[in-house]
């Protein structure tokens, strides 16, 4: 009879208290919903891609439109500037103006310029004397430009200025003549420039600005330009550009073009959202459609949950409660696969076992099967009772190792048979011959503590006291005989609906005289999480090592937190053993004596634990049992409900550093023979209720129970 499943100590430490969360079981509904979403997502992915392409195309097209508008306005600004500059330059080259600037002919030339170009509002010749003062020589201006003062003409330079005077927007410029100190200055109307900055063609949200340097011209607009636009304007080699960038009010499209021959540039701006109206409409439609699809997926998922997932999970729960074995890791799909595999193996085993006898014992079903051996439920026709038979696999190992395993199984049977204690599973018979051996043991109806705690969680204090007292009695008997169990854990404690609790599986047990050799060979025997700290540290195990493992077992029963640490390294076990035992405030308040006794058993240092199982039992017998035994028997009765199915479960039970088979996880032949079989859901031969008595039902082809050997036809 074996123990609860324990994987080899390998890579990581599984934290105590981790029950398989419900979330991990949602793979079936997750798969259904994922499939529905995948089918629905494909057209939406294509639509989204098309929307993105459309949006990018619209933005690119809008950028190009703004760039064209900026260039057109810049070219028209250059035309207006050029016309004024041409008129000023022609006047400065007229000999009448610089040879005799005060003459009537010169005055007629100035007046003629106003007549020849209706945009010119005022023209003047200005002389700068030796003192640096500007003196007005002659002035001609239109009647509507009477407000233009000579001083304003005198202020003009060779750079074209865009100014507002007397309510008029003007362009002004001056040009030097060939006569030193004499220059011609003119103002022309700039009213037409306002039309050049009209952005109606680009949309109501667009604007055209005249920029002087890297800032808007005062007569065109105000405010700061976006940094990227300022940086582009600061680079003289960039004549024109268009791009989309994040602005103060979100993404916007920017374009600019320089006015040739000046510091001016025309900037075109528009929020990008306005350029994405069509794409935004497409997005809104897609979002609405996606919402409708999600609602449909949710409705289908709810229907699948009710019609598929819930029935499947109910089936899995039933299968787990009926068929021996550990619950599969992973989600619903993995559990379904494991369940089908178990049922198939179960059927094959039923067919194969139905005609098998081991000696006089008729095999009925497989209770557990591992890499090295098996445990069978059998019928003893002579004594009319069910028994559990532990044996090693035949033809699975080389002859020498198989013979060593047979000897180990024989040694275990002899050791347990000599104990003869009500709290230890009894051994009835041993048949051994060379490479073959099997042990006939007491069959315990019900389940083990691993199954009880897995099903119910934390047990009541009275139940924990009952478990502690029973196991201390069993350990006291074993220790008095000189035998260390070395693998105390919930899976090795059998809980029958009637009678005493039983300690099972002495497969890794060692006589006290064997301990030095055990330490000398190195490696650990036992289950991670229940191995005593001194043994992990390389010291010899002792009776107190079994007490430590029992303390961890009782801690799991009281708190419901698994102490098993699958996949742990030796260093991980040392760190875990050094952590203090923790109880909830409620337990510390309501059960201080029980918590203290468990804490003593779990002490890191052996000398801090009770001196022996007998000494610990004295303290435990003072604790109140209440209805603990009855309540625990009721839980075992729940596990012993009649089975319609029975099968085998492959297990990898104990750990061993230095054992023969890492998957069998034992410490040599002695351990391997016991460490390879395990009834389920936890282990031990007493995890399921026996099938109906063959003598009562006689279902064909079951043998005649009065027979002591199979009929000749078989």
FIKOLTOR-239037 format. One line per field, with one value per residue (C-alpha): residue number from 1; residue in three letters; x, y, z. Coordinates in pm, whole numbers, plus 50000, padded with zeros to 5 digits. Example, Ala and Ser with C-alpha at 12.3 -4.5 7.8 and 13.67 -1.06 7.14 Angstrom:
num	(1:2)
residuo	(Ala:Ser)
px	(51230:51367)
py	(49550:49894)
pz	(50780:50714)
//
This chain:
num	(1:2:3:4:5:6:7:8:9:10:11:12:13:14:15:16:17:18:19:20:21:22:23:24:25:26:27:28:29:30:31:32:33:34:35:36:37:38:39:40:41:42:43:44:45:46:47:48:49:50:51:52:53:54:55:56:57:58:59:60:61:62:63:64:65:66:67:68:69:70:71:72:73:74:75:76:77:78:79:80:81:82:83:84:85:86:87:88:89:90:91:92:93:94:95:96:97:98:99:100:101:102:103:104:105:106:107:108:109:110:111:112:113:114:115:116:117:118:119:120:121:122:123:124:125:126:127:128:129:130:131:132:133:134:135:136:137:138:139:140:141:142:143:144:145:146:147:148:149:150:151:152:153:154:155:156:157:158:159:160:161:162:163:164:165:166:167:168:169:170:171:172:173:174:175:176:177:178:179:180:181:182:183:184:185:186:187:188:189:190:191:192:193:194:195:196:197:198:199:200:201:202:203:204:205:206:207:208:209:210:211:212:213:214:215:216:217:218:219:220:221:222:223:224:225:226:227:228:229:230:231:232:233:234:235:236:237:238:239:240:241:242:243:244:245:246:247:248:249:250:251:252:253:254:255:256:257:258:259:260:261:262:263:264:265:266:267:268:269:270:271:272:273:274:275:276:277:278:279:280:281:282:283:284:285:286:287:288:289:290:291:292:293:294:295:296:297:298:299:300:301:302:303:304:305:306:307:308:309:310:311:312:313:314:315:316:317:318:319:320:321:322:323:324:325:326:327:328:329:330:331:332:333:334:335:336:337:338:339:340:341:342:343:344:345:346:347:348:349:350:351:352:353:354:355:356:357:358:359:360:361:362:363:364:365:366:367:368:369:370:371:372:373:374:375:376:377:378:379:380:381:382:383:384:385:386:387:388:389:390:391:392:393:394:395:396:397:398:399:400:401:402:403:404:405:406:407:408:409:410:411:412:413:414:415:416:417:418:419:420:421:422:423:424:425:426:427:428:429:430:431:432:433:434:435:436:437:438:439:440:441:442:443:444:445:446:447:448:449:450:451:452:453:454:455:456:457:458:459:460:461:462:463:464:465:466:467:468:469:470:471:472:473:474:475:476:477:478:479:480:481:482:483:484:485:486:487:488:489:490:491:492:493:494:495:496:497:498:499:500:501:502:503:504:505:506:507:508:509:510:511:512:513:514:515:516:517:518:519:520:521:522:523:524:525:526:527:528:529:530:531:532:533:534:535:536:537:538:539:540:541:542:543:544:545:546:547:548:549:550:551:552:553:554:555:556:557:558:559:560:561:562:563:564:565:566:567:568:569:570:571:572:573:574:575:576:577:578:579:580:581:582:583:584:585:586:587:588:589:590:591:592:593:594:595:596:597:598:599:600:601:602:603:604:605:606:607:608:609:610:611:612:613:614:615:616:617:618:619:620:621:622:623:624:625:626:627:628:629:630:631:632:633:634:635:636:637:638:639:640:641:642:643:644:645:646:647:648:649:650:651:652:653:654:655:656:657:658:659:660:661:662:663:664:665:666:667:668:669:670:671:672:673:674:675:676:677:678:679:680:681:682:683:684:685:686:687:688:689:690:691:692:693:694:695:696:697:698:699:700:701:702:703:704:705:706:707:708:709:710:711:712:713:714)
residuo	(Unk:Unk:Unk:Unk:Unk:Unk:Unk:Unk:Unk:Unk:Unk:Unk:Unk:Unk:Unk:Unk:Unk:Unk:Unk:Unk:Unk:Unk:Unk:Unk:Unk:Unk:Unk:Unk:Unk:Unk:Unk:Unk:Unk:Unk:Unk:Unk:Unk:Unk:Unk:Unk:Unk:Unk:Unk:Unk:Unk:Unk:Unk:Unk:Unk:Unk:Unk:Unk:Unk:Unk:Unk:Unk:Unk:Unk:Unk:Unk:Unk:Unk:Unk:Unk:Unk:Unk:Unk:Unk:Unk:Unk:Unk:Unk:Unk:Unk:Unk:Unk:Unk:Unk:Unk:Unk:Unk:Unk:Unk:Unk:Unk:Unk:Unk:Unk:Unk:Unk:Unk:Unk:Unk:Unk:Unk:Unk:Unk:Unk:Unk:Unk:Unk:Unk:Unk:Unk:Unk:Unk:Unk:Unk:Unk:Unk:Unk:Unk:Unk:Unk:Unk:Unk:Unk:Unk:Unk:Unk:Unk:Unk:Unk:Unk:Unk:Unk:Unk:Unk:Unk:Unk:Unk:Unk:Unk:Unk:Unk:Unk:Unk:Unk:Unk:Unk:Unk:Unk:Unk:Unk:Unk:Unk:Unk:Unk:Unk:Unk:Unk:Unk:Unk:Unk:Unk:Unk:Unk:Unk:Unk:Unk:Unk:Unk:Unk:Unk:Unk:Unk:Unk:Unk:Unk:Unk:Unk:Unk:Unk:Unk:Unk:Unk:Unk:Unk:Unk:Unk:Unk:Unk:Unk:Unk:Unk:Unk:Unk:Unk:Unk:Unk:Unk:Unk:Unk:Unk:Unk:Unk:Unk:Unk:Unk:Unk:Unk:Unk:Unk:Unk:Unk:Unk:Unk:Unk:Unk:Unk:Unk:Unk:Unk:Unk:Unk:Unk:Unk:Unk:Unk:Unk:Unk:Unk:Unk:Unk:Unk:Unk:Unk:Unk:Unk:Unk:Unk:Unk:Unk:Unk:Unk:Unk:Unk:Unk:Unk:Unk:Unk:Unk:Unk:Unk:Unk:Unk:Unk:Unk:Unk:Unk:Unk:Unk:Unk:Unk:Unk:Unk:Unk:Unk:Unk:Unk:Unk:Unk:Unk:Unk:Unk:Unk:Unk:Unk:Unk:Unk:Unk:Unk:Unk:Unk:Unk:Unk:Unk:Unk:Unk:Unk:Unk:Unk:Unk:Unk:Unk:Unk:Unk:Unk:Unk:Unk:Unk:Unk:Unk:Unk:Unk:Unk:Unk:Unk:Unk:Unk:Unk:Unk:Unk:Unk:Unk:Unk:Unk:Unk:Unk:Unk:Unk:Unk:Unk:Unk:Unk:Unk:Unk:Unk:Unk:Unk:Unk:Unk:Unk:Unk:Unk:Unk:Unk:Unk:Unk:Unk:Unk:Unk:Unk:Unk:Unk:Unk:Unk:Unk:Unk:Unk:Unk:Unk:Unk:Unk:Unk:Unk:Unk:Unk:Unk:Unk:Unk:Unk:Unk:Unk:Unk:Unk:Unk:Unk:Unk:Unk:Unk:Unk:Unk:Unk:Unk:Unk:Unk:Unk:Unk:Unk:Unk:Unk:Unk:Unk:Unk:Unk:Unk:Unk:Unk:Unk:Unk:Unk:Unk:Unk:Unk:Unk:Unk:Unk:Unk:Unk:Unk:Unk:Unk:Unk:Unk:Unk:Unk:Unk:Unk:Unk:Unk:Unk:Unk:Unk:Unk:Unk:Unk:Unk:Unk:Unk:Unk:Unk:Unk:Unk:Unk:Unk:Unk:Unk:Unk:Unk:Unk:Unk:Unk:Unk:Unk:Unk:Unk:Unk:Unk:Unk:Unk:Unk:Unk:Unk:Unk:Unk:Unk:Unk:Unk:Unk:Unk:Unk:Unk:Unk:Unk:Unk:Unk:Unk:Unk:Unk:Unk:Unk:Unk:Unk:Unk:Unk:Unk:Unk:Unk:Unk:Unk:Unk:Unk:Unk:Unk:Unk:Unk:Unk:Unk:Unk:Unk:Unk:Unk:Unk:Unk:Unk:Unk:Unk:Unk:Unk:Unk:Unk:Unk:Unk:Unk:Unk:Unk:Unk:Unk:Unk:Unk:Unk:Unk:Unk:Unk:Unk:Unk:Unk:Unk:Unk:Unk:Unk:Unk:Unk:Unk:Unk:Unk:Unk:Unk:Unk:Unk:Unk:Unk:Unk:Unk:Unk:Unk:Unk:Unk:Unk:Unk:Unk:Unk:Unk:Unk:Unk:Unk:Unk:Unk:Unk:Unk:Unk:Unk:Unk:Unk:Unk:Unk:Unk:Unk:Unk:Unk:Unk:Unk:Unk:Unk:Unk:Unk:Unk:Unk:Unk:Unk:Unk:Unk:Unk:Unk:Unk:Unk:Unk:Unk:Unk:Unk:Unk:Unk:Unk:Unk:Unk:Unk:Unk:Unk:Unk:Unk:Unk:Unk:Unk:Unk:Unk:Unk:Unk:Unk:Unk:Unk:Unk:Unk:Unk:Unk:Unk:Unk:Unk:Unk:Unk:Unk:Unk:Unk:Unk:Unk:Unk:Unk:Unk:Unk:Unk:Unk:Unk:Unk:Unk:Unk:Unk:Unk:Unk:Unk:Unk:Unk:Unk:Unk:Unk:Unk:Unk:Unk:Unk:Unk:Unk:Unk:Unk:Unk:Unk:Unk:Unk:Unk:Unk:Unk:Unk:Unk:Unk:Unk:Unk:Unk:Unk:Unk:Unk:Unk:Unk:Unk:Unk:Unk:Unk:Unk:Unk:Unk:Unk:Unk:Unk:Unk:Unk:Unk:Unk:Unk:Unk:Unk:Unk:Unk:Unk:Unk:Unk:Unk:Unk:Unk:Unk:Unk:Unk:Unk:Unk:Unk:Unk:Unk:Unk:Unk:Unk:Unk:Unk:Unk:Unk:Unk:Unk:Unk:Unk:Unk:Unk:Unk:Unk:Unk:Unk:Unk:Unk:Unk:Unk:Unk:Unk:Unk:Unk:Unk:Unk:Unk:Unk:Unk:Unk:Unk:Unk:Unk:Unk:Unk:Unk:Unk:Unk:Unk:Unk)
px	(50000:50156:50141:50009:50161:50494:50689:51070:51252:51361:51340:51109:50930:50553:50428:50233:49866:49821:49510:49441:49250:48917:49056:49283:48982:48828:49013:48703:48490:48801:48857:48495:48495:48837:48715:48408:48614:48869:48600:48447:48780:48899:48659:48704:49078:49048:48807:49037:49329:49126:49019:49380:49477:49190:49279:49643:49546:49309:49572:49833:49593:49503:49868:49927:49627:49759:50105:49960:49754:50057:50270:50003:49962:50337:50376:50104:50272:50594:50415:50279:50615:50788:50562:50634:51006:51008:50835:51074:51376:51261:51212:51555:51708:51523:51788:51540:51504:51872:52021:51776:51558:51407:51309:50956:51050:51136:50799:50624:50808:50681:50327:50346:50427:50102:49916:50092:50027:49700:49828:50097:49953:50254:50604:50880:51245:51441:51790:52009:52245:52588:52436:52242:51909:51645:51510:51200:51282:50956:50632:50344:50043:49688:49401:49295:49651:49663:49706:50046:50304:50647:50811:50653:50805:51139:51130:51119:51426:51532:51324:50960:50744:50383:50230:49899:49872:49565:49343:49512:49725:50029:50344:50641:50994:51282:51562:51884:51954:52287:52317:52472:52230:51926:51666:51314:51043:50695:50382:50144:49808:49812:49437:49448:49677:49386:49231:49558:49511:49154:49141:48775:48871:49047:48756:48619:48874:49176:49377:49650:49906:50179:50490:50780:51076:50938:50646:50313:50315:50128:49886:49817:49767:49901:50001:50282:50351:50405:50769:50815:50683:50912:51208:51126:51089:51425:51595:51642:51722:51368:51156:50828:50706:50390:50343:50108:50206:50065:49968:49817:49469:49559:49688:49698:49816:50084:50221:50434:50597:50849:50787:51087:51336:51205:51188:50820:50644:50282:50168:49857:49709:49410:49313:49374:49035:48869:49071:48956:48583:48523:48759:48599:48258:48393:48542:48214:48036:48299:48282:47905:47927:48196:47969:47689:47926:48057:47702:47637:47960:47862:47521:47676:47936:47659:47471:47790:47855:47511:47481:47843:48086:47872:47776:48137:48260:47989:48108:48469:48374:48187:48472:48723:48511:48452:48781:49094:49355:49492:49307:49483:49674:49553:49209:48895:49036:49341:49117:48890:49186:49312:48965:48928:49275:49191:48865:49040:49311:49046:48858:49172:49271:48928:48945:49302:49256:48926:49109:49415:49497:49795:49820:49479:49385:49153:49241:48939:49075:49377:49394:49714:49999:50334:50668:50788:50483:50110:49847:49545:49216:49171:48938:49054:48813:48941:48879:48602:48738:48882:49254:49504:49797:50116:50356:50633:50604:50729:50940:50974:51329:51648:51662:51907:51714:51384:51518:51644:51301:51140:51369:51287:50913:50968:51162:50885:50623:50819:50878:50511:50385:50591:50440:50081:49922:49559:49679:49909:49787:49822:50011:49837:50062:50387:50473:50828:51034:51342:51241:50876:50711:50375:50240:49881:49767:49464:49219:49085:48755:48717:48992:49308:49373:49494:49154:48968:49154:49142:48766:48681:48963:49061:48932:48777:49010:48863:48937:49297:49340:49204:49449:49740:49665:49618:49938:50142:50027:50131:50469:50525:50476:50706:50975:50966:51035:51330:51164:51156:50873:51040:50736:50457:50211:49834:49833:49977:49707:49400:49063:48799:48429:48455:48748:49090:49294:49576:49933:50034:50330:50653:50824:51097:51112:51449:51557:51749:52057:52027:52040:52422:52428:52133:52317:52641:52476:52338:52009:51674:51386:51038:50809:50915:50754:50741:51114:51270:51520:51805:51763:51765:52084:52257:52219:52086:51708:51563:51232:51199:51218:50895:50745:50834:50659:50355:50351:50343:50063:49859:49929:49782:49476:49413:49469:49381:49707:49902:50251:50370:50643:50666:50962:51181:51561:51737:51815:51448:51356:51605:51458:51103:51195:51337:51011:50800:50469:50179:49822:49530:49432:49111:49295:49543:49255:49022:49276:49595:49691:49645:49844:50122:50149:50167:50426:50640:50625:50724:51022:51321:51566:51512:51587:51295:51050:50908:51162:50952:50613:50518:50607:50414:50114:50091:50041:49803:49580:49506:49352:48977:48851:48485:48307:48625:48635:48270:48302:48614:48437:48152:48396:48545:48195:48146:48460:48343:48033:47973:48180:48069:48421:48763:49095:49461:49652:50013:50193:50529:50521:50827:51154:51503:51835:52046:51767:51753:51464:51409:51045:50991:51162:51286:51608:51702:51541:51363:51196:51135:50914:50688:50733:50599:50238:49966:49592:49409:49272:49553:49718:49708:49500:49210:49103:48800:48514:48555:48349:48053:48134:48177:48004:47695:47671:47860:47873:48020:48302:48384:48510:48334:48440:48472:48749:49105:49252:49123:48930:49129:48976:49154)
py	(50000:50319:50687:51002:51112:51285:51393:51376:51667:51853:52220:52430:52444:52438:52675:52522:52591:52586:52398:52363:52687:52682:52920:52648:52431:52676:52556:52405:52720:52920:52708:52750:53125:53158:52966:53185:53500:53377:53317:53657:53836:53746:53970:54246:54219:54260:54551:54714:54676:54834:55118:55182:55185:55419:55646:55659:55722:56002:56160:56136:56288:56567:56641:56671:56906:57130:57132:57240:57513:57642:57648:57827:58097:58133:58180:58446:58625:58617:58767:59060:59116:59094:59352:59603:59527:59569:59907:60035:59905:60070:60402:60385:60338:60633:60906:61190:61077:61053:61321:61600:61462:61804:61883:61889:61602:61391:61474:61373:61038:60967:61067:60857:60548:60589:60623:60324:60084:60127:59916:60179:60423:60641:60702:60930:61014:61048:61180:61101:61390:61384:61404:61082:61254:61155:61445:61410:61528:61469:61282:61156:60978:60892:61077:60766:60742:61089:60922:60784:61009:61091:60950:60612:60615:60717:60409:60163:59950:59709:59429:59416:59495:59391:59654:59807:60188:60401:60098:59994:59685:59781:59639:59875:59875:60113:60095:60303:60499:60555:60886:60832:60894:60907:60625:60564:60434:60305:60166:59944:59806:59458:59416:59135:58931:58851:58646:58452:58329:58213:57838:57773:57525:57311:57305:57516:57382:57462:57783:57948:58159:58391:58313:58547:58333:58060:58258:58371:58724:58964:59058:58690:58512:58450:58168:57913:57676:57304:57217:56999:57277:57531:57298:57253:57629:57684:57482:57716:57427:57287:57476:57295:57002:56835:56596:56491:56551:56579:56934:57109:56998:56652:56524:56782:56805:57067:57189:57491:57653:57935:58265:58289:58563:58638:58518:58452:58120:58016:57752:57536:57364:57140:56886:56534:56420:56637:56460:56121:56178:55891:55662:55761:55675:55338:55282:55363:55115:54851:54909:54876:54555:54425:54495:54299:54010:54012:53995:53701:53533:53590:53438:53138:53104:53105:52842:52635:52671:52539:52271:52153:52270:52211:51857:51780:51905:51709:51402:51476:51515:51187:51014:51146:51026:50684:50594:50577:50825:51172:51460:51551:51874:52137:52233:52051:51924:51771:51613:51470:51314:51170:51039:50865:50714:50588:50434:50263:50123:50020:49823:49654:49566:49427:49200:49093:49044:48855:48522:48578:48401:48469:48149:48090:48459:48570:48915:49144:49485:49709:49953:50121:50076:50244:50208:49919:49742:49718:49682:49463:49403:49027:48768:48502:48212:48015:48281:48451:48804:49076:49137:49379:49224:49414:49276:49389:49403:49102:49141:49512:49509:49314:48990:49105:49418:49233:48977:49257:49420:49091:49058:49413:49345:49030:49224:49484:49213:49043:49373:49477:49127:49128:49457:49327:49649:49765:50095:49933:49759:49385:49140:48804:48615:48630:48434:48479:48273:48414:48710:48684:48807:48929:49029:48971:49252:49367:49549:49868:49991:50367:50608:50774:51110:51259:51187:51307:51640:51695:51647:51831:52076:52146:51887:51955:51967:51648:51462:51588:51476:51131:51107:51218:50967:50678:50748:50798:50454:50306:50481:50375:50013:50047:50232:49979:49712:49917:50024:50381:50446:50746:50827:50953:51155:51178:50926:50657:50687:50478:50592:50316:50382:50143:50052:50196:50425:50234:50334:50187:50156:50066:50055:50303:50201:50122:49927:50132:49921:50015:50390:50430:50248:50455:50781:50649:50574:50927:51047:51108:50871:51006:51271:51636:51853:51571:51487:51599:51889:51690:51418:51679:51823:51484:51367:51020:50999:50889:50825:51200:51227:51028:51262:51562:51406:51331:51695:51810:51563:51693:52053:51980:51814:52107:52388:52220:52356:52086:52033:51834:52012:51848:51942:52069:52062:51972:52340:52421:52162:52312:52658:52529:52333:52650:52840:52862:52678:52920:52897:53131:53360:53163:52834:52991:53133:52831:52545:52668:52329:52145:52409:52389:52010:52029:52305:52087:51797:52032:52183:52231:52093:51726:51787:52029:51758:51498:51235:50952:50864:50732:51066:51259:51028:51118:51484:51407:51186:51490:51670:51655:51418:51517:51345:51344:50965:50952:51254:51112:50778:50962:51123:50781:50645:50919:50802:50440:50485:50191:50204:50134:50180:50070:50106:50160:50483:50531:50705:50851:50851:50909:51083:50954:51109:50812:50556:50307:50457:50834:50797:50527:50770:50521:50465:50128:49789:49807:50133:50060:49762:49967:50300:50201:50123:50335:50303:50624:50888:50914:50579:50273:49970:50110:50391:50233:50018:49655:49524:49302:48975:48720:48463:48682:48802:48543:48764:48560:48480:48519:48199:47980:48120:47772:47698:47738:47743:47821:47554:47335:47509:47823)
pz	(50000:49889:49952:49795:49468:49503:49200:49193:49351:49042:48966:49177:49509:49488:49754:50036:50035:49661:49578:49205:49143:48970:48709:48578:48502:48261:47953:47790:47809:47726:47417:47310:47362:47200:46897:46863:46906:46655:46394:46463:46483:46135:45939:46196:46166:45790:45834:46086:45848:45569:45800:45893:45528:45449:45737:45638:45278:45379:45598:45323:45074:45314:45381:45009:44975:45252:45097:44763:44928:45120:44807:44605:44871:44907:44531:44527:44819:44622:44321:44525:44690:44354:44195:44473:44465:44085:44104:44373:44185:43855:44030:44190:43847:43689:43624:43681:44042:44137:43907:43992:44275:44356:43998:43860:43632:43934:44089:43769:43773:44127:44033:43717:43925:44115:43788:43630:43925:44108:44403:44485:44737:44815:44675:44802:44757:45081:45136:45432:45505:45661:46008:45944:45933:45675:45474:45260:44907:44718:44801:44589:44735:44648:44812:45007:45141:45298:45636:45538:45703:45554:45866:45793:45446:45591:45817:45525:45446:45176:45339:45238:45538:45597:45823:45920:45906:45954:45918:45595:45539:45340:45191:45209:45078:45007:44747:44723:44404:44235:44413:44754:45041:44815:44819:44692:44931:44844:45007:44811:44914:45077:45102:44849:45074:45304:45026:44996:45356:45306:45393:45310:45041:45304:45545:45826:46076:45856:45869:45663:45843:45723:45926:45977:46068:46296:46442:46299:46154:46387:46106:46023:46353:46699:46928:46931:46650:46729:46803:46496:46271:46435:46388:46018:45964:46131:45857:45555:45323:45365:45113:45180:45388:45520:45815:46095:46456:46805:46889:47189:47081:46957:46626:46349:45991:45921:45590:45498:45195:45196:45016:44780:44860:45208:45567:45517:45484:45452:45703:45660:45969:46038:46310:46181:46310:46048:45782:45919:45917:45678:45864:46194:46056:45946:46290:46461:46239:46306:46683:46678:46478:46714:47010:46847:46777:47134:47265:47035:47150:47513:47451:47275:47553:47816:47619:47583:47956:48044:47777:47744:48010:48319:48214:48125:48461:48640:48451:48548:48915:48904:48725:48977:49267:49110:48946:49162:49062:49109:48948:48627:48609:48364:48244:48142:47814:47984:48247:47978:47803:48131:48217:47881:47916:48266:48147:47857:48086:48335:48071:47946:48303:48382:48083:48158:48531:48513:48457:48681:49008:49232:49426:49568:49541:49266:49126:49092:48992:48994:49283:49173:48933:48897:48730:48950:49089:49136:49406:49330:49496:49530:49681:49924:49859:50153:50418:50224:50239:50022:50043:49888:49704:49641:49381:49150:48771:48582:48267:48338:48477:48436:48630:48898:48984:48977:49222:49447:49440:49529:49831:49934:49913:50119:50384:50405:50450:50727:50907:50899:50984:51304:51420:51455:51573:51527:51380:51123:50810:50864:50644:50587:50355:50158:49849:49721:49481:49309:49094:49192:49512:49629:49967:50076:50304:50492:50267:50422:50290:50269:50172:50294:50454:50127:49971:50282:50304:49927:49935:50259:50325:50684:50933:51270:51574:51723:51400:51402:51764:51673:51380:51598:51874:51628:51437:51754:51869:51535:51543:51904:51802:51500:51693:51979:51716:51588:51262:51123:50877:50702:50485:50710:50503:50446:50165:50391:50657:50573:50710:50722:50786:51078:51298:51363:51140:50973:50895:50559:50325:50499:50160:50252:50618:50766:51072:51320:51243:50874:50936:50916:50582:50465:50537:50396:50060:50051:49909:50076:50134:50177:50039:49993:50256:50513:50530:50858:50841:50997:50735:50457:50608:50580:50938:51025:51056:51387:51557:51590:51210:51191:51454:51235:50934:51152:51264:50902:50831:51124:51019:50676:50831:51067:50817:50488:50341:50150:50287:49988:49786:49442:49230:49516:49542:49863:49928:49881:50143:50386:50342:50384:50696:50853:50818:51134:51153:51107:51232:51189:51473:51514:51564:51804:52005:52001:51997:52165:52311:51980:51790:52047:52017:51637:51661:51888:51643:51357:51542:51318:51575:51672:52040:52058:51956:52196:52294:52152:52012:52356:52519:52256:52298:52667:52574:52288:52501:52717:52418:52370:52102:52096:51809:51600:51539:51432:51205:51039:50988:50816:50577:50501:50437:50178:50001:50013:49796:49560:49244:48892:48762:48880:48714:48742:48775:48689:48972:49053:49426:49638:49599:49623:49549:49452:49406:49123:48929:48952:48856:49113:49355:49608:49790:49646:49602:49937:49849:49486:49551:49768:49606:49271:49347:49483:49502:49442:49483:49734:49767:49989:49919:50115:49891:49734:49845:49732:49447:49534:49700:49419:49634:49652:49293:49087:48773:48486:48436:48809:48968:49223:49561:49701:49458:49582:49233:48886:48697:48459:48158:48260)
//
